[in-house]
């Protein structure tokens, strides 16, 4: 059996099994890459094991593992438990409702990471939603720092500032990560964060001066309006902010001389005018160009969606 190049982790929690099947199908269809699929359930009310096995049998796929957490431990520890079972050099994590973009996506990102020596990279995505049984592609792409500020060491401070200051967040299912990187940093934030593993772990790695690489290619179809990171529920907003606050407080202890880290914490969580002023002064002194954030950020925007892409999504949704 060939060495596993990528472990595709699919995390469940009281998930719609039709959506889960679509996600699993998009993983099974990957070509030109040696991969495994790990299903990790976060203590759902009903054990999904039998349903998962039936799905894999339907598509005649055998290289999978099932991890069932006996109780709900939260998104971060659920992913971490799957990472500990993984065999791949790289890992990719996705949830039901979201689907890998096309059959060559994982192979493409594997080659990109290998070529660039990237321990962590990310790509773009397309939003879609289903309303009254009608599928709509919203055509939005990732909101993040513009391409030139990735893959260049001289720009590291700029994107460290933008991401830490909360101006360049990256969508979770667009990440592609080296397993050792994911184990280290998701393991680290598992002590401070319960639900946010993507951008909290990125902040940790930025504090350790690890660059993030951007790949100008779509990596997934993202079901708009279903993820907790996009929730408008005040309860969830508070929980996610608490994950970031605890992570920052941990990192400040670990990196007491990191002025950017301290300033970002004050900017995001302090209500004091003096703290806000301190944060802005650090931004200006450390890297004045980061003050022109609008020039270097690309917000979620509509992009042209081809007939080929419409057909591709339709095929993925059809079971």
N, C-alpha and C positions, 0 to 999 in steps of 0.2 A: 504494500500500500504506500502510495506517495506521501511525502511529508505534507502536513496541512499548512497551507500558506495563509489562509484567512479563516477565522471563526466568526460566523454570523450569529449574533445573539439577538433573540427575539424575546422581549420581556412582556409578560402577561399579568394582569390583575383584573379579575371579574370581566374578562374581555369577551366581546362579541366574537364567536368562533367563525362566523362568516368572514369578518374582517381579518381575523387571525389567519385563516386559510389563504386569503389573498396575499398577505404578507409573506407567509411561508412559501407559497407558490412563486412569488417574485424572487425569493432566495434560491429555491431549488433550480430555477431556470438559468442560473449563472453559468457562463461558459468560459473555457480556457483558463481555469483556475482550480486548484485543489482546495476544497473548503469543507467545513463541517457546519452544521446548524445546531445551536444550543437553544432550547426553549427553557426559560426560567420564569416560574410562576411565583408571584409574591403573596402566597397564602390566600388564594381566591376562596370564596364561599363554597364553591363546588370544584373538586379536583378535576382538572381538564385533561388528565393523562390519557384516558381512553379516546377522547376526541382527537388529541394530537397524534396518537399512534395511527388512528384511522386516516387522518390527512396524509401522513407520510406513506402509508400503504397505498392510498389512492394514486399517488404520483410515483410509486415504486422507488422511493428514496430511503436509504438505510443508514447513511452516515450522519446520525443525529444523536443528541443527548437530551434528556429531560431532567430538569432540576425543579423540584417542588419544595418551596419553603413552607414548613409546617404552620407558620403564622406570618402575618403581615409585618415586614421589616422595613418597608419603604423602598423607593426606587433605587437609591444609591446602593444599599446593601444587597438588593436583589440582583443588580448588575454585577456587583463584586463577587457574589456567590457563583455566578455563571462564568466570570473571568477565571476563577480558580479551577474550573473544569475544562477550560479551553486549551486547545492544542496548537492553534495557529500562531504564526509569527506576528500577524496583525489581527485586529478585531474591529468589527463593525456592529453597531447596536441600533435596533429599530423596534418600533411598537406596532401592534395591530392597527390597521387603518392606513398606515404609511407603507409605501412599497418601494423597493429598489427600482431605480429609473428604467434601466433596460438590462438585457441579458449579458452585456459586456462591462457593466459598471464596476463591479468588484475587481475584475481583472485590470481595468484601466487605472483604478486608484492604487492597486497593488504595485503596478509598474511605475506609477508616478512617485509613490513613496520610496521605492527602491532606488529610482534614478536620482532623486533629490536628497536622499538620506533623511527623509522626514519622519520624525517620531510621531508627529501629529499633523494632520492636514484636514482640509474641509473643502466642500464644493457648494454648488448652488442647488436649488430645488424648484419644483413647481407646486403651487397650491392647487388643491381641487376640493370640491365639496359635492355632496349629493343632497339635493333638495326635492322632495316629492318625487323620488325615483328618477330625477333628472340630474345628470352629471354636468358640473360646470367647472371648467379650468380657469382659475383666477389669474394665472400667469404671473405670480409674484416670485421674486428671487430673493436670496438671502440678503439681509441688512447687515452689512459689515464694512470693515475697512477696505478701501479700494485695492485692487490687485498689486500695484507697485509697492505697497507697504508690507508685502509678504515676500518671503524668500530672500530678503536683503537685510544683512546684519546691521547695516548703517541705519535702517529704519526701525530697528527693534524698539527703541524708546518710544517712538510715535505710537505704534500699535499697542505697546504695553500700557501707555497712558490711556488711550482710547478705550481699550477693553476694561481695564481696571476702573476707569471712571464711569463705566456703564454706558459707553457710547458705541460700542462695536460688538454686541452680543452675537453669538453664532448658534444657529439652530442645531439641537442635539443630533438628529438623524442625518446631518450632513458631515459628521466627523468620521474620519478613518484614522485609527491609531495603532501604533506598535503595542503589542500585548504588554511588554514590560513597562512601558509608559503608562498605559491604562491601569495596570495593577498598582503601580506606585501612587499615582495621583488620585485615582478613584478610591483606593484604600485609604489615602490620607484624608480625603474629605468625608469618608464614611463616618468619621468621628465628629464632624461638625455639621454635616448636611444630610437631611433625610430624603429630600426629593430632587434637588438640583445636583446633577453629577457632571454636566457638560461644562458650563462656564465657570463653576466653582473650581473644577479640576484644572481648567485653563489658567485661571488666576494663580493657582499654586505653581504650575509649571513656568509661568512668566516670572514669578518671583525667583525661580531657579534659573532664569535666563535661557529657557528653551524656546526656540522660535516656532511659530506656527506657519504652515505653508498653505497657500490657497491654490486650488486646482480649478481652472476655468471650465468646469464641466458639471452638469447636473448629476446629482447622486441619488435623489429620491423624489417620489411623489408624496407630498405632505397633506394629510387630511386637515383642512383648515377648521379651526374652532373646536378641536377635540383635546388637544394637549393641555396639561395643567400649566405649562409655561406661558400659554396664551390666554389663560383664564382671566375673566373680569370679575370673578367672585372675590370679594374683599378678604374672605377667610384664606383663600389660596394665595392671594397676593402677599398677605402677612406671613404665611408659612415660607414662601419662597424668599422673601426679603430676610427672614430670620436665618435661613440657610446661608445666605451671602454674608450677613453680619457676623455670624459665628465663625465662618471661614476666614474672613478678614481679621478678626480678633486673634485667631490661632496663628495666622501668618505674621502678624505684627510681632508676636512673641518670638517666632522663629527667625524673622528677618528685621531685627530692631533698627538697623541702619538704612532700611529701604524707605527713602523719603516719599517716593511716588506711591508706594503701598499705603503709607500713613495718610498722605494727602487724599488719596482716593477714598479711604475709609471715612474721613471727615466730610468729604464732599457728598458721599452717598447716605451717611447716617447721622451726621451732626446737624442740629438745628441752630447752632450758634453762629452769629454773623462773623465773629473773629475766625472761627474754624473754616467757614466758607471762603473768607479772604485768604487765609493761609493756603487753602487748597488751590485757589486760582493763582497765587504767586508761585507756587511750586510748578504748576502747569506752564506758566510763562518762562520761568527760569530754566527748568529742565529741558524743555523743547518747545520754543515759541510757535513752531509750525503746527503743533497739535491744537493750538487755539483756533485754527481755521478748520475745525472738524467737519463742517458741512462740505468742504471741498474734497475731503478724503473719505467720506462715508457715502455709500450708496444705499439709499433707503429701499424698502420693499417697493417694487415698481412693476408695472405691467410690461410684459414682453410678448412678442409675437409668438403664437402657438401654431405650429404647422399642422396640416391634416394628418401627417404621419404620427405626430405626438398625440393627437386626439384618438387616432386608431390604436396607438400603443396603450394608452390609458384604458380604453374600452376593452381591449384584450385582457389587460391585467384584472379588471373588475369582473370579467366574465368567468365564472367557475363552471 
